[in-house]
Amino acid sequence: MYLTEDDPRWVDHSGAEGHHGPQWGPEDLARAEFFLAELAPQALQVLEYLLRNPGREIHCTELVDKALDGPNGVDPARRVAGVLSGMSKAHGNSGRRYPFSWWEAPEGGAGATYAVRPSVAAVFLAARLAR
C-alpha cells in the first residue's frame, strides 16, 4: 500500500518515543547528512531500502529479505526492530523524529510494516547525493 504525503495514517502510526516532534524538512539537508553518517551499517541498509520506496508500506519480512541478508534464524519482526535500534545515536543527535513510521500488524497478524513519508525521503535522498 502506498501512502500519499497527506495520508492520515502518517499520524496514526504505532511509534511512540522518538516518533513525535519536529518532522524532517528541506532545511534539514545537513542534519540528514550527519544522521546518515552516524547510522549502524544494517540500519543504513534498511533506511536506504525504505528511501527507495517512498510512501510504500513495507512488511518486515520484505525488509529482512531485500535489505538485509535474511532472517538468520531470528523472527523478521525482531530482526528489523533490532536493526533499527542502530539509529538511536543518530536520532538522539538529530533533534528530529525518526525518519520512518511503523505500524503494528492488525490483531491476528504477524510483523510490522514500515514506511518513509515522501517529503522525508526527498530530504534524505538529497543528503545522500550531497555526500
VENLINSUL-V709061 format. One record per residue. N is the residue number from 1. RES is the residue in three letters. SS is DSSP state (H for helix, E for strand, L for the rest). PSI is psi in whole degrees, 0 to 359 (999 if undefined). Layout:
{{N:RES:SS:PSI} {N:RES:SS:PSI}}
This chain:
{{1:MET:L:136} {2:TYR:E:139} {3:LEU:L:130} {4:THR:L:168} {5:GLU:L:324} {6:ASP:L:16} {7:ASP:L:133} {8:PRO:H:344} {9:ARG:H:338} {10:TRP:H:328} {11:VAL:L:330} {12:ASP:L:52} {13:HIS:L:173} {14:SER:L:348} {15:GLY:L:143} {16:ALA:L:247} {17:GLU:L:131} {18:GLY:L:348} {19:HIS:L:17} {20:HIS:L:165} {21:GLY:L:196} {22:PRO:L:133} {23:GLN:L:153} {24:TRP:L:138} {25:GLY:L:177} {26:PRO:H:333} {27:GLU:H:356} {28:ASP:H:22} {29:LEU:H:310} {30:ALA:H:322} {31:ARG:H:320} {32:ALA:H:322} {33:GLU:H:314} {34:PHE:H:318} {35:PHE:H:310} {36:LEU:H:320} {37:ALA:H:336} {38:GLU:L:356} {39:LEU:L:144} {40:ALA:L:149} {41:PRO:H:314} {42:GLN:H:327} {43:ALA:H:321} {44:LEU:H:319} {45:GLN:H:315} {46:VAL:H:314} {47:LEU:H:318} {48:GLU:H:324} {49:TYR:H:316} {50:LEU:H:320} {51:LEU:H:328} {52:ARG:L:353} {53:ASN:L:57} {54:PRO:L:134} {55:GLY:L:352} {56:ARG:E:127} {57:GLU:L:125} {58:ILE:E:125} {59:HIS:E:150} {60:CYS:H:328} {61:THR:H:324} {62:GLU:H:319} {63:LEU:H:318} {64:VAL:H:318} {65:ASP:H:322} {66:LYS:H:329} {67:ALA:H:337} {68:LEU:L:191} {69:ASP:L:37} {70:GLY:L:175} {71:PRO:L:339} {72:ASN:L:40} {73:GLY:L:5} {74:VAL:L:140} {75:ASP:L:130} {76:PRO:H:321} {77:ALA:H:316} {78:ARG:H:322} {79:ARG:H:312} {80:VAL:H:316} {81:ALA:H:319} {82:GLY:H:318} {83:VAL:H:317} {84:LEU:H:342} {85:SER:H:343} {86:GLY:H:3} {87:MET:H:358} {88:SER:H:318} {89:LYS:H:312} {90:ALA:H:318} {91:HIS:H:313} {92:GLY:H:327} {93:ASN:H:347} {94:SER:H:331} {95:GLY:L:13} {96:ARG:L:167} {97:ARG:L:167} {98:TYR:L:147} {99:PRO:L:0} {100:PHE:L:161} {101:SER:E:160} {102:TRP:E:156} {103:TRP:E:130} {104:GLU:L:154} {105:ALA:L:147} {106:PRO:L:158} {107:GLU:L:131} {108:GLY:L:350} {109:GLY:L:175} {110:ALA:L:134} {111:GLY:L:160} {112:ALA:L:163} {113:THR:E:155} {114:TYR:E:152} {115:ALA:E:158} {116:VAL:L:129} {117:ARG:L:139} {118:PRO:H:319} {119:SER:H:327} {120:VAL:H:319} {121:ALA:H:320} {122:ALA:H:319} {123:VAL:H:312} {124:PHE:H:324} {125:LEU:H:321} {126:ALA:H:320} {127:ALA:H:322} {128:ARG:H:320} {129:LEU:H:329} {130:ALA:H:340} {131:ARG:L:999}}
